[in-house]
Amino acid sequence: MDLSNAQWRTSTRSSNGGNTCVEVADNLPDAVHVRDSKDRQGPVLTFTTDAWRTFVHTVHTH
C-alpha cells in the first residue's frame, strides 16, 4: 500500500507527551488510514470510508 501522499493529522485527543497519539489520513480515495504517531513506521489500520464514518458516529453517540 502506497501511503506516500497521505496527509496525516493528529487526533485532537492526543496530548504532548501523552500516551494517546493517533494520526489519521483521510485524503486518499476510498480509505481512511490510522497509525500510532509514536511508531510511524509501524502498522497502519485501513478502513473503508463508510466503516470509518460508522465508527466515528458510534464513538460520538456513546
C-alpha positions as CSV (number, residue, x, y, z in Angstrom):
1,M,0.0,0.0,0.0
2,D,1.5,3.3,-1.1
3,L,0.9,6.0,1.6
4,S,3.5,8.4,0.3
5,N,0.7,11.0,-0.5
6,A,-1.1,10.5,2.8
7,Q,-1.6,13.7,4.8
8,W,-1.6,12.7,8.4
9,R,-3.3,14.7,11.1
10,T,-3.0,14.1,14.8
11,S,-6.1,13.4,16.9
12,T,-7.4,16.3,18.8
13,R,-7.5,13.9,21.8
14,S,-3.7,13.5,21.7
15,S,-1.6,15.4,24.1
16,N,2.0,16.4,24.1
17,G,4.0,13.7,25.9
18,G,0.8,11.7,26.5
19,N,0.2,8.0,25.7
20,T,-2.6,8.6,23.2
21,C,-1.2,9.6,19.9
22,V,-3.3,8.6,16.9
23,E,-2.9,10.0,13.4
24,V,-5.5,9.7,10.7
25,A,-5.0,10.2,6.9
26,D,-8.4,10.6,5.1
27,N,-7.2,12.4,2.0
28,L,-6.7,9.2,-0.1
29,P,-9.5,7.8,-2.2
30,D,-11.8,5.1,-0.8
31,A,-10.0,4.6,2.5
32,V,-9.1,6.1,5.9
33,H,-5.7,5.1,7.4
34,V,-4.9,5.2,11.1
35,R,-1.5,4.8,12.8
36,D,0.3,5.4,16.1
37,S,2.2,8.6,15.9
38,K,4.8,7.2,18.3
39,D,5.5,4.4,15.7
40,R,5.1,6.0,12.3
41,Q,6.9,3.1,10.6
42,G,4.7,0.6,12.3
43,P,1.4,-1.0,11.2
44,V,-1.4,1.1,9.7
45,L,-5.0,0.2,10.1
46,T,-7.1,0.8,6.9
47,F,-10.9,1.3,6.9
48,T,-13.4,1.9,4.1
49,T,-14.8,5.4,4.3
50,D,-18.2,4.0,5.2
51,A,-16.7,1.9,8.0
52,W,-14.8,4.9,9.3
53,R,-17.9,7.1,9.3
54,T,-19.8,4.5,11.2
55,F,-17.0,4.2,13.8
56,V,-16.8,7.9,14.3
57,H,-20.6,8.3,14.5
58,T,-20.8,5.4,17.1
59,V,-18.0,7.0,19.2
60,H,-19.7,10.4,19.2
61,T,-23.1,9.0,20.2
62,H,-21.9,6.7,23.1
